[in-house]
Amino acid sequence: MRLLLVEDDSLLGDGIRAGLRLAGHTVDWVKDGVAAQLALAAEEYSLVVLDLGLPRLSGLDLLRWLRQSGATLPVLILTARDSVADRVEGLDSGADDYLVKPFDLEELAARVRSLLRRSSGRASPLLKHGEITLDPAAHRVTRLDQPVELSPREFAILQQLLESAGRALSREQLEQSLYGWNEEVESNAVEVHIHHLRKKLGAELIRTVRGVGYMIDKSDPDHG
């Protein structure tokens, strides 16, 4: 999943970005509220991790702008402000969760997974499709209960397609979720990853929708 991190502390931001990348996410990082506005207007993100004490435009003002624009993507506030009044204001301004600094990176990753799960309408932490199970927390895929080794980007594409089961995603949409700023995208990267996934998980799993992109059909509820 592609996330936007808005944090003006360079040391903390670097650590958060590294931790979220280790958890399998693509992370774009900006250091002020105006830069965040520009990023949100230009790119499609699955979630925002937002500091409140930002230069140029505060985190709360950015959050209010985001919600007034009609955007529904989850927002997780990170802040040193730990009073009840601050939490209430953040949540009432449109935040979906609130984590007080200092915090543990594992807890941050777990809260991000929870918000992404809720935003996609899933109750279970696991993504299942027939004989295939994907565990976002363990970063693990099994087929018939046997582990399947996937590269980080193969895993990310599979997760994106499973999250969107029943809906075709274009190559551009998949590229957007895989590559952040300043990362070069090879012209046939998505096709190569799809080819490898079909070899490892079965040719019938991912369907090519001519002129649109790729999709995984919705599971039969009686068969996972």
Secondary structure, DSSP 8 states (H G I E B T S, - for coil): -EEEEE---HHHHHHHHHHHHHTT-EEEEESSHHHHHHHHHHS--SEEEEESS-SSS-HHHHHHHHHHTT----EEEEES--SHHHHHHHHHTT-SEEEESS--HHHHHHHHHHHHHHHTT--SSSEEETTEEEETTTTEEEETTEEE---HHHHHHHHHHHHTTTS-B-HHHHHHHH--TT----TTHHHHHHHHHHHHH-TTTSEEETTTEEE-----GGG-
